[in-house]
Amino acid sequence: MLFDLPNDDILYDALLARSSDYEGQAFVCVKSTGIFCRLSCPARKPKRENSIFFDSVSACVNSGFRPCQRCRPLEQVSGKDPLVKDLLRLLDSRPDHRWTEGDLVRRGFDPSTVRRAFKRSLGVTFLDLARQRRMGEAARQLSVGSSVIEAQIDAGYESPSGFRTAFARLVGEAPAKSQGRVLLFADWVETPLGPMVAVADRTHLHLIEFHDRRALPAEMEKLKRKTLSAVVRGRTPPIDQAERELKNYFAGRSADFRTPLAMDGSAFERQVWAELVAIPAGETRSYSDIARKIASHQAVRAVARANGANCFAILVPCHRCVGADGSLTGYGGGLQRKRWLLRHEGRMHPAELFKGWDGEEPVQAGALSV
């Protein structure tokens, strides 16, 4: 996200100025309210620490944010397509209705045309947008103790089994398991390399990844299945601790992370992750180095897969793993970030083993932006 846009500080200045320079190209998501807006929105401006910027409506919607009712960002993006604009007004008029392709046909719309128009304008289909709105509200009701039948009726479902199936598909668990029992909370952690998504329960961090990592949606689904919990927006002590430790890390003060982690991988994966944590900042290891260290009879590729399965970016430093010849290898957060992190750590903890891995001098934190 945002690789072709100015950095977040420039976008925040544009937000404060209510600039229309980035109409349709950038949106602000407000963590404290759960809504997203145009940069030109006339509403009171959020604090910098509560502002996240995305380059598309679909990214905002898929991250759990609702459209602002003052600046109506969905209408702005769809302004050139009367079909999308008309259907958005229809959706606003009946937000709790369980929309189907049959509803569209009865109103004279061709479902395939509607699907293409919404994907082209908003990056998400009309039916998916309606489901996300409806189920998001149902999850919020259940999390504060509402009954399943109340949430079912409010979501527009006559059939209990139909509601359970739809809720489980979109939220990741049966509605009864969400009732008054929110186990996992998610929030954003700002870094010089872009926002990270952190997910935790009351005592342990379960995931922290860069927001644009391709595997993040699959990791979130896997986490919800393992824990039998919906992930809702909120903060817990482990997220606060990880944020403090990351601030110290990026400021060059410390690479020591003590946030309690919920290591839910296999025994082999946990062995690999323990070896990653043991690599000192400013040094690197190859996959074969790690395989030899744990006396594994498995192929080096298995170590690489375990490395890729790590859900704790930076805290479990898989970025310190390089190729056998010292070259950079794949990194879920992107090779540009991996290069930045290694240079930063080389500045924090110079070591002969580290020096020369790419023939360039380390740079100070903040010198490289992505």
Secondary structure, 3 states (H helix, E strand, C coil): CCCCCCCHHHHHHHHHCCCCCCCCCCEEEECCCCEEEECCCCCCCCCHHHEEEECCHHHHHHCCCEECCCCCHHHHHCCCCHHHHHHHHHHHHCCCCCCCHHHHHHCCCCHHHHHHHHHHHHCCCHHHHHHHHHHHHHHHHHHCCCCHHHHHHHCCCCCHHHHHHHHHHHHCCCHHHHCCCCCEEEEEECCCCCCEEEEECCCCEEEEEECCCCCHHHHHHHHHHHHCCCEEECCCHHHHHHHHHHHHHHCCCCCCCCCCECCCCCHHHHHHHHHHHHCCCCCCEEHHHHHHHCCCCCCHHHHHHHHHCCCECCCCCHHHEECCCCCCCCCCCCHHHHHHHHHHHHHHCCCCCCCCCCCCCCCCCCCCCC
